[in-house]
Amino acid sequence: MRKVFQNIGTATVVYLFILVVETLFELFQIKETREVLTFLGIMIKSRFTSHEISTTFGPTPRLAVTYLIFVTVFVLVLFVFRKKKSV
């Protein structure tokens, strides 16, 4: 059971790293006022005016879904590889 929690922790760290990289990539692609929904589920709202640049980040339901799918697949893949390695 302890290994499962360690795998979930590792999957969460990997997911967060991918999430940050993807969000930063999308953020620097924005050149005008608009809303962008990233693949993993972060909504980026950017507003450019002559006096300010405003950017807002927000989660969407897609974020929870992609997290659960990623963690499940990650843990299952590790389980299968460890099972094959021990046989």
Kinemage of the C-alpha trace (Angstrom):
@kinemage 1
@onewidth
@group {chain A} dominant
@subgroup {mainchain}
@vectorlist {calphas} color= white
{ca met a 1} P 0.000 0.000 0.000
{ca arg a 2} L 2.902 2.327 0.764
{ca lys a 3} L 4.273 1.868 -2.761
{ca val a 4} L 0.920 2.888 -4.247
{ca phe a 5} L 1.000 6.165 -2.318
{ca gln a 6} L 4.599 6.759 -3.370
{ca asn a 7} L 3.613 6.153 -7.000
{ca ile a 8} L 0.687 8.564 -6.675
{ca gly a 9} L 3.032 11.161 -5.191
{ca thr a 10} L 5.515 10.691 -8.014
{ca ala a 11} L 2.731 10.895 -10.598
{ca thr a 12} L 1.462 14.111 -9.007
{ca val a 13} L 4.894 15.747 -9.141
{ca val a 14} L 5.354 14.725 -12.785
{ca tyr a 15} L 1.839 15.986 -13.636
{ca leu a 16} L 2.479 19.339 -11.949
{ca phe a 17} L 5.768 19.740 -13.815
{ca ile a 18} L 4.058 19.041 -17.148
{ca leu a 19} L 1.213 21.399 -16.190
{ca val a 20} L 3.589 24.273 -15.404
{ca val a 21} L 5.609 23.769 -18.592
{ca glu a 22} L 2.482 23.615 -20.752
{ca thr a 23} L 0.929 26.671 -19.088
{ca leu a 24} L 4.098 28.724 -19.505
{ca phe a 25} L 4.361 27.662 -23.146
{ca glu a 26} L 0.765 28.736 -23.835
{ca leu a 27} L 1.204 31.952 -21.855
{ca phe a 28} L 4.126 33.128 -23.952
{ca gln a 29} L 2.226 32.354 -27.167
{ca ile a 30} L -0.450 34.950 -26.342
{ca lys a 31} L 0.079 38.202 -28.239
{ca glu a 32} L -3.370 39.822 -27.913
{ca thr a 33} L -6.429 39.987 -25.663
{ca arg a 34} L -8.002 36.519 -25.567
{ca glu a 35} L -8.826 33.403 -23.579
{ca val a 36} L -6.880 30.181 -23.972
{ca leu a 37} L -7.754 26.754 -22.595
{ca thr a 38} L -4.679 24.560 -22.253
{ca phe a 39} L -4.774 20.843 -23.014
{ca leu a 40} L -4.551 19.913 -19.332
{ca gly a 41} L -7.306 22.317 -18.261
{ca ile a 42} L -5.971 25.729 -17.246
{ca met a 43} L -7.926 28.740 -18.518
{ca ile a 44} L -5.674 31.709 -19.282
{ca lys a 45} L -7.419 35.045 -19.749
{ca ser a 46} L -5.199 37.838 -21.031
{ca arg a 47} L -6.232 41.436 -21.471
{ca phe a 48} L -3.980 43.988 -23.112
{ca thr a 49} L -4.763 47.695 -22.826
{ca ser a 50} L -2.670 50.782 -23.399
{ca his a 51} L -2.081 51.053 -19.635
{ca glu a 52} L -1.789 47.480 -18.412
{ca ile a 53} L -1.416 43.834 -19.214
{ca ser a 54} L -3.645 41.601 -17.095
{ca thr a 55} L -3.441 37.812 -16.992
{ca thr a 56} L -5.719 35.533 -14.990
{ca phe a 57} L -5.329 31.787 -14.519
{ca gly a 58} L -8.131 29.467 -13.508
{ca pro a 59} L -8.826 25.762 -13.267
{ca thr a 60} L -11.533 24.037 -15.287
{ca pro a 61} L -13.175 20.631 -14.748
{ca arg a 62} L -10.829 19.285 -17.415
{ca leu a 63} L -7.953 19.759 -14.956
{ca ala a 64} L -9.387 17.225 -12.508
{ca val a 65} L -10.217 14.763 -15.271
{ca thr a 66} L -6.744 14.899 -16.840
{ca tyr a 67} L -5.139 14.585 -13.397
{ca leu a 68} L -7.129 11.472 -12.518
{ca ile a 69} L -6.442 9.893 -15.912
{ca phe a 70} L -2.721 10.707 -15.715
{ca val a 71} L -2.302 9.344 -12.184
{ca thr a 72} L -4.259 6.177 -12.988
{ca val a 73} L -2.252 5.441 -16.138
{ca phe a 74} L 1.040 6.314 -14.428
{ca val a 75} L 0.387 3.994 -11.472
{ca leu a 76} L -0.834 1.162 -13.716
{ca val a 77} L 2.221 1.422 -15.976
{ca leu a 78} L 4.566 1.354 -12.984
{ca phe a 79} L 2.676 -1.614 -11.549
{ca val a 80} L 2.946 -3.567 -14.828
{ca phe a 81} L 6.654 -2.809 -15.251
{ca arg a 82} L 7.430 -3.785 -11.666
{ca lys a 83} L 5.374 -6.955 -12.024
{ca lys a 84} L 7.274 -7.951 -15.189
{ca lys a 85} L 10.587 -7.083 -13.585
{ca ser a 86} L 9.950 -9.327 -10.575
{ca val a 87} L 8.858 -12.309 -12.736
